[in-house]
């Protein structure tokens, strides 16, 4: 990082991106109080760090196949261009990986507005030769990342049941809470907890054979063997021959009949042998769509523990620990502001802290509250998706399996009244729409009707857990963190 200062009459921000010695550099001019400070950030390093995070989310085979041929091409006017080797790769990135890439890079580049993909044959990833991405974190045999441990898992009222159950499982695998089913929204620590179980058992009970996988990896391996007409013996041995099986994001089995059947038989084999099984999902078993009843009942046969949104104290503890791990001083008012702005997603919390840390290291001094607030507000703007009232009505109708037009009809059928009140509640509570506007969207209803619906939902949510789960599911779909219903 280099810096240069000169006087100006008024504050202004400029950005310049250029190539230097064949390395992409982000040059950021920040003018403040008549002085200009110029920062140089190596985008090669940004991409390398992004790859390390992506490797934790993406199946090993998929990561090796796609990301080793991708590279940052340019970054101009808020548009980041990533080069890929073919049209097929471009379409695959846009369909399967765009959301993950955007989330991770937005945290490191607050001025990022859009990501595009260009076709460039013989493109190569920007990976330091001394630190190859493969094998950096993840154990290739059991899928575990040693950085995930109970010691770094922040416990609060929002996740204490899930944490206690996870610890109990490590004490006597297969005998306590078998299966254990943990569910909660995206970015709340389910993967951390699942991996911590595996790492703890590996440490305490070295004789145990532990395997962590994602539902996507399980499904991909199974379908690949079927399509290639290969024998399933090795696949079955891999998943049925372990002492502890940990499967992340089980909701993606929804609608996949053959895969569900294989999972069912794998579950039965392990359970009969008192082998430990732990699942995670973004929703409880009873509302996962297109799931066979026999699987649903088996998921519910052990303990179901939820992770809810973290309370303010927990959010503050999480980001304080993140800063401590990186040995970077972040002012207390900055930490408190982050915990206030980012309330639901722990991953977003950690992402904005990473951005603050990156800027602090460039400056070699802690950021002031005003400087940090500017970065935080930019990160928040990047993560906030613009959602329309029409999208809310469409999503509610799909999840409740009714026609969208029914929400505006003058009917008091329960199967329509509840979804209508849920949609009104979301428009009012999450998006601050006016009572009169909401009334118009539902067939010209009076504002008092909307007010009554919102109050009824607020009271019902205090005691009706199933209603709360449904609203969480709708929010996840609206925020783009769950597959389309």
C-alpha positions in Angstrom: 0.0 0.0 0.0 1.2 3.5 -0.8 -0.2 6.9 0.0 -0.2 10.4 -1.4 -1.8 13.6 0.1 -2.7 16.9 -1.4 -5.3 19.7 -0.8 -8.7 19.9 -2.2 -11.6 22.3 -1.6 -14.4 19.7 -1.0 -14.8 16.0 -0.2 -15.0 13.6 -3.2 -14.4 9.9 -4.0 -12.7 8.6 -7.1 -11.6 5.2 -8.1 -9.1 4.0 -10.7 -8.3 0.5 -11.7 -5.3 -0.5 -13.8 -2.7 -3.1 -14.5 0.7 -2.9 -13.0 3.4 -5.5 -13.6 0.6 -7.8 -14.9 -1.2 -7.6 -11.5 -4.6 -6.1 -11.2 -4.5 -3.2 -8.7 -7.4 -1.3 -7.2 -6.4 2.3 -6.7 -8.9 4.1 -4.4 -8.7 7.9 -4.0 -10.4 9.0 -0.8 -10.6 12.7 -0.3 -11.5 14.0 3.2 -11.0 17.4 4.9 -8.9 18.7 2.0 -6.5 15.7 1.9 -6.4 12.9 -0.5 -5.2 9.4 0.6 -4.5 6.9 -2.2 -4.8 3.2 -1.4 -3.6 0.3 -3.6 -5.3 -3.0 -3.1 -4.1 -6.1 -5.0 -7.1 -7.7 -6.5 -5.1 -10.9 -6.9 -5.1 -11.2 -3.1 -8.9 -10.4 -3.0 -9.6 -13.3 -5.5 -7.3 -15.7 -3.6 -9.1 -15.0 -0.3 -12.4 -15.4 -2.1 -11.4 -18.8 -3.4 -10.4 -19.9 0.0 -13.9 -19.1 1.3 -15.6 -20.5 -1.7 -13.8 -23.8 -1.3 -15.6 -24.3 2.0 -19.0 -23.9 0.4 -18.6 -25.7 -2.9 -18.2 -29.5 -3.4 -14.6 -30.4 -3.9 -15.1 -31.8 -7.4 -17.0 -28.7 -8.5 -14.5 -26.3 -7.1 -11.6 -28.1 -8.8 -13.4 -28.3 -12.1 -14.6 -24.7 -12.3 -12.6 -22.3 -10.2 -9.1 -23.3 -11.2 -9.9 -21.9 -14.7 -11.4 -18.6 -13.4 -9.6 -15.4 -12.8 -10.3 -11.7 -12.2 -10.0 -9.9 -15.5 -10.8 -6.3 -14.5 -12.6 -4.0 -12.1 -13.9 -0.8 -13.5 -16.7 1.6 -12.3 -18.0 -0.9 -9.8 -18.1 -3.8 -12.3 -15.9 -6.8 -11.7 -15.2 -9.0 -14.7 -14.3 -12.6 -14.0 -12.8 -14.6 -17.0 -13.9 -18.2 -17.6 -12.7 -20.6 -20.3 -15.9 -21.3 -22.2 -19.6 -20.3 -22.8 -20.7 -23.4 -20.9 -18.5 -22.3 -17.9 -20.0 -18.8 -18.1 -23.6 -20.1 -18.0 -22.7 -22.5 -15.1 -21.1 -19.7 -13.0 -24.2 -17.4 -13.6 -26.6 -20.2 -12.6 -24.8 -22.0 -9.8 -22.1 -19.8 -8.2 -23.0 -16.2 -8.8 -24.8 -15.6 -5.5 -21.9 -17.0 -3.4 -19.2 -15.1 -5.4 -21.2 -11.9 -5.1 -21.7 -12.3 -1.3 -18.0 -13.0 -0.6 -16.5 -10.3 -3.0 -19.0 -7.6 -1.9 -17.5 -7.8 1.6 -14.0 -7.3 0.4 -14.9 -4.6 -2.3 -17.5 -2.2 -0.9 -17.7 -0.4 -4.2 -18.7 -3.5 -6.1 -22.0 -3.1 -7.9 -22.1 -5.9 -10.4 -20.2 -9.0 -11.5 -20.0 -10.2 -15.1 -18.3 -13.2 -16.7 -16.2 -13.0 -19.9 -14.9 -15.9 -22.0 -11.2 -16.1 -22.2 -9.5 -19.3 -23.3 -6.4 -20.4 -21.5 -7.3 -18.1 -18.5 -5.6 -19.1 -15.3 -6.6 -18.5 -11.7 -4.6 -16.0 -9.7 -3.3 -18.4 -7.0 0.0 -17.9 -5.2 2.3 -20.8 -6.1 3.4 -21.2 -2.5 -0.2 -21.5 -1.3 -2.4 -23.7 -3.5 -6.1 -23.5 -2.8 -6.6 -27.3 -2.6 -5.6 -28.8 0.7 -5.3 -25.3 2.4 -8.0 -26.0 4.9 -10.2 -29.0 4.1 -9.1 -32.5 4.9 -9.6 -34.3 1.6 -10.5 -37.6 3.2 -13.2 -36.6 5.7 -14.2 -33.1 4.4 -13.5 -31.4 7.7 -11.9 -28.0 8.1 -9.8 -27.8 11.4 -10.5 -24.1 11.8 -14.1 -24.9 12.9 -14.1 -25.7 16.6 -16.4 -25.4 19.6 -13.9 -22.9 21.2 -14.6 -20.4 18.4 -18.3 -20.9 18.4 -20.1 -18.0 20.1 -23.0 -19.3 22.3 -26.1 -17.3 23.2 -29.8 -17.9 23.8 -30.3 -18.0 20.0 -28.3 -21.2 19.6 -27.6 -22.7 23.1 -29.8 -25.8 22.6 -28.1 -26.7 19.3 -24.7 -26.1 20.8 -25.4 -28.2 23.9 -26.8 -31.0 21.8 -23.7 -30.9 19.5 -21.4 -31.2 22.5 -23.4 -34.1 23.9 -23.1 -35.9 20.6 -19.3 -35.7 20.8 -19.3 -37.3 24.2 -21.2 -40.5 23.2 -21.6 -40.6 19.4 -24.5 -42.8 18.3 -26.1 -43.0 21.7 -27.2 -39.4 22.4 -29.5 -37.5 20.1 -29.3 -39.8 17.2 -30.1 -38.3 14.7 -29.4 -34.7 15.6 -31.2 -32.3 13.3 -30.1 -28.6 13.4 -32.0 -26.0 11.4 -31.8 -22.2 11.0 -31.4 -19.4 8.5 -28.4 -18.9 6.2 -25.2 -17.7 7.8 -26.1 -18.5 11.5 -23.4 -21.0 12.2 -24.9 -24.4 11.2 -21.9 -25.4 9.2 -19.5 -24.3 11.9 -21.4 -26.4 14.5 -21.5 -29.4 12.2 -17.8 -29.2 11.4 -17.0 -28.7 15.1 -18.8 -31.9 16.0 -16.6 -33.8 13.5 -13.3 -32.2 14.6 -14.1 -32.8 18.3 -14.9 -36.4 17.7 -11.7 -36.8 15.7 -9.7 -35.4 18.6 -11.4 -37.3 21.4 -12.1 -40.6 19.7 -9.4 -41.1 17.1 -10.7 -44.6 16.3 -13.9 -43.1 14.9 -14.3 -42.7 11.1 -15.9 -39.3 10.6 -17.3 -38.0 7.3 -18.6 -34.5 6.5 -20.4 -33.8 3.3 -23.0 -31.5 1.8 -26.3 -32.6 0.3 -25.1 -31.2 -3.1 -22.0 -33.4 -3.0 -23.9 -36.5 -2.0 -26.5 -35.9 -4.7 -23.9 -35.1 -7.3 -21.8 -38.2 -6.6 -24.9 -40.5 -6.7 -26.4 -39.0 -9.9 -23.0 -39.2 -11.6 -22.6 -42.9 -10.9 -26.2 -43.6 -12.1 -25.7 -41.6 -15.4 -22.4 -43.4 -16.0 -24.0 -46.8 -15.1 -21.3 -47.4 -12.6 -21.7 -49.8 -9.7 -22.8 -48.1 -6.4 -20.8 -50.4 -4.1 -18.0 -47.9 -3.5 -20.6 -45.1 -2.9 -22.5 -47.1 -0.4 -19.3 -48.2 1.4 -18.2 -44.5 1.6 -21.4 -43.3 3.3 -22.5 -46.4 5.1 -19.1 -47.5 6.4 -18.5 -44.5 8.7 -19.0 -44.0 12.5 -20.2 -40.4 12.2 -22.0 -39.0 9.1 -22.5 -35.2 8.9 -24.7 -33.9 6.1 -25.1 -30.2 5.5 -28.2 -28.5 3.9 -30.4 -31.5 3.8 -33.3 -29.4 2.3 -31.7 -29.8 -1.2 -32.9 -33.4 -1.2 -36.4 -32.1 -1.8 -38.0 -33.5 -4.9 -35.1 -35.8 -5.7 -36.8 -39.2 -5.3 -33.9 -41.5 -6.1 -31.5 -39.6 -3.9 -34.0 -39.6 -1.1 -34.3 -43.4 -1.4 -30.5 -43.8 -1.2 -30.4 -41.5 1.8 -33.2 -43.4 3.5 -31.3 -46.7 3.2 -28.0 -45.1 4.3 -29.8 -43.6 7.3 -31.3 -47.0 8.2 -28.0 -48.8 7.9 -26.1 -46.4 10.1 -28.9 -46.0 12.7 -29.2 -49.8 13.1 -25.5 -49.9 13.9 -25.7 -47.0 16.4 -23.6 -44.8 14.2 -24.1 -41.1 14.7 -26.0 -39.0 12.1 -26.3 -35.2 12.1 -28.2 -33.1 9.6 -28.5 -29.4 9.1 -31.2 -27.6 7.1 -32.6 -24.1 6.6 -36.0 -25.3 7.8 -37.4 -27.9 10.1 -38.3 -31.3 8.6 -42.1 -30.8 8.7 -42.0 -27.9 6.2 -39.3 -29.1 3.8 -41.3 -29.5 0.5 -41.4 -32.7 -1.6 -39.8 -34.8 1.1 -40.9 -38.4 1.6 -42.8 -39.0 4.8 -40.5 -41.9 5.8 -37.5 -39.5 5.7 -39.4 -36.8 7.5 -40.2 -39.1 10.3 -36.6 -40.3 10.6 -35.3 -36.8 10.8 -37.7 -36.1 13.6 -36.8 -39.3 15.5 -34.0 -37.8 17.4 -33.6 -34.2 18.6 -34.5 -31.2 16.5 -32.7 -28.0 17.5 -33.1 -24.6 15.9 -30.7 -21.6 15.6 -32.6 -18.3 15.6 -31.3 -14.8 14.8 -28.5 -13.8 17.2 -29.3 -11.2 19.9 -27.3 -8.0 20.1 -24.9 -9.2 22.7 -24.1 -12.3 20.7 -23.6 -10.3 17.5 -21.1 -8.1 19.3 -19.2 -11.0 20.7 -19.0 -12.7 17.3 -17.5 -9.7 15.6 -15.2 -8.9 18.5 -13.8 -12.4 18.3 -13.3 -12.1 14.6 -11.2 -8.9 15.1 -9.2 -10.6 17.9 -8.4 -13.6 15.7 -7.0 -11.3 13.0 -5.1 -9.2 15.7 -6.7 -6.0 14.5 -7.9 -3.2 16.7 -11.4 -2.1 15.8 -12.9 0.7 17.9 -15.8 -0.3 20.2 -18.3 2.2 18.7 -17.5 0.6 15.3 -18.1 -2.9 16.6 -21.4 -1.8 18.2 -22.5 -0.1 14.9 -21.8 -3.3 12.9 -23.9 -5.4 15.4 -26.7 -2.9 15.1 -26.8 -2.7 11.3 -26.4 -6.5 10.5 -28.9 -8.3 12.7 -29.7 -11.7 11.0 -26.8 -13.2 9.1 -23.6 -14.0 11.0 -21.8 -14.5 7.7 -22.6 -10.9 6.7 -21.3 -9.8 10.1 -18.0 -11.5 9.5 -17.9 -10.2 5.9 -18.1 -6.5 6.9 -15.5 -7.1 9.7 -13.2 -8.6 7.1 -13.7 -5.4 5.0 -12.8 -3.2 8.0 -9.8 -5.3 8.7 -8.6 -5.1 5.1 -8.8 -1.3 5.2 -7.2 -1.1 8.6 -4.2 -3.1 7.4 -3.8 -0.9 4.3 -3.9 2.2 6.6 -1.7 0.5 9.3 -3.9 2.2 11.9 -7.4 1.7 13.3 -10.1 3.4 11.2 -12.1 6.2 12.8 -15.8 5.7 13.3 -16.6 7.9 10.3 -14.3 6.0 8.0 -15.6 2.6 9.2 -19.2 3.7 9.0 -18.8 4.6 5.3 -17.5 1.1 4.6 -20.2 -0.5 6.7 -22.9 1.4 5.0 -21.6 0.5 1.6 -21.5 -3.2 2.6 -25.1 -3.0 3.8 -26.2 -1.4 0.5 -24.6 -4.3 -1.4 -26.3 -7.0 0.7 -29.7 -5.5 0.6 -31.8 -6.8 -2.2 -34.6 -4.7 -3.7 -37.8 -6.7 -3.2 -41.1 -5.7 -4.7 -44.6 -6.2 -3.3 -45.4 -8.4 -6.2 -42.5 -10.7 -5.4 -43.7 -11.0 -1.8 -47.2 -11.9 -2.9 -45.9 -14.4 -5.4 -43.6 -16.1 -2.9 -46.2 -16.3 -0.2 -48.7 -17.8 -2.7 -46.1 -20.4 -3.9 -45.1 -21.5 -0.4 -48.7 -21.8 0.8 -49.6 -23.5 -2.5 -52.5 -21.2 -3.4 -53.1 -18.9 -6.4 -51.7 -15.4 -6.1 -55.1 -14.0 -7.2 -56.7 -15.6 -4.1 -54.8 -13.2 -1.8 -56.9 -10.3 -3.2 -60.2 -12.1 -3.2 -63.0 -11.4 -0.7 -62.9 -14.8 0.9 -62.6 -15.9 4.5 -61.3 -19.4 3.8 -58.6 -20.2 6.3 -56.3 -21.5 3.6 -56.3 -18.0 2.1 -56.8 -15.8 5.2 -53.6 -16.9 6.9 -51.3 -16.4 3.8 -52.9 -13.0 3.2 -52.2 -11.9 6.7 -48.7 -13.2 6.5 -48.1 -11.2 3.3 -49.6 -8.0 4.9 -47.3 -8.5 8.0 -44.2 -8.9 5.8 -45.0 -5.8 3.8 -45.6 -3.8 6.9 -42.9 -5.2 9.2 -40.0 -5.9 6.9 -40.5 -3.3 4.2 -42.3 -0.5 6.1 -45.1 -0.2 3.5 -47.9 2.2 4.4 -51.2 0.7 5.6 -53.1 2.3 2.7 -50.6 1.0 0.1 -50.9 -2.6 1.5 -54.7 -2.3 1.5 -54.6 -1.4 -2.2 -52.4 -4.4 -3.0 -55.0 -6.7 -1.5 -58.1 -5.7 -3.4 -58.7 -2.2 -1.9 -59.0 -3.2 1.7 -59.4 -0.6 4.5 -56.2 0.3 6.4 -57.9 -0.9 9.6 -58.0 -4.4 8.1 -54.3 -4.3 7.4 -53.6 -3.1 10.9 -55.7 -5.9 12.4 -53.8 -8.5 10.3 -50.4 -7.2 11.3 -51.3 -7.2 15.0 -52.7 -10.7 14.8 -49.6 -12.0 13.2 -47.3 -10.3 15.8 -49.3 -11.9 18.7 -49.4 -15.3 16.9 -45.7 -15.4 16.3 -45.0 -15.3 20.1 -46.6 -18.7 20.5 -47.0 -20.4 17.1 -43.6 -21.9 16.2 -44.9 -23.4 12.9 -46.0 -19.9 11.8 -42.6 -18.5 12.7 -40.9 -21.3 10.7 -43.1 -20.5 7.6 -42.2 -16.7 7.8 -38.5 -17.6 8.1 -38.8 -19.7 5.0 -40.5 -16.9 3.1 -37.9 -14.4 4.1 -35.1 -16.8 3.1 -36.7 -17.2 -0.4 -37.1 -13.4 -0.7 -33.5 -12.7 0.2 -32.3 -15.3 -2.3 -30.8 -17.6 0.3 -33.0 -20.6 -0.5 -33.8 -22.4 -3.7 -37.0 -21.3 -5.5 -40.1 -23.0 -4.1 
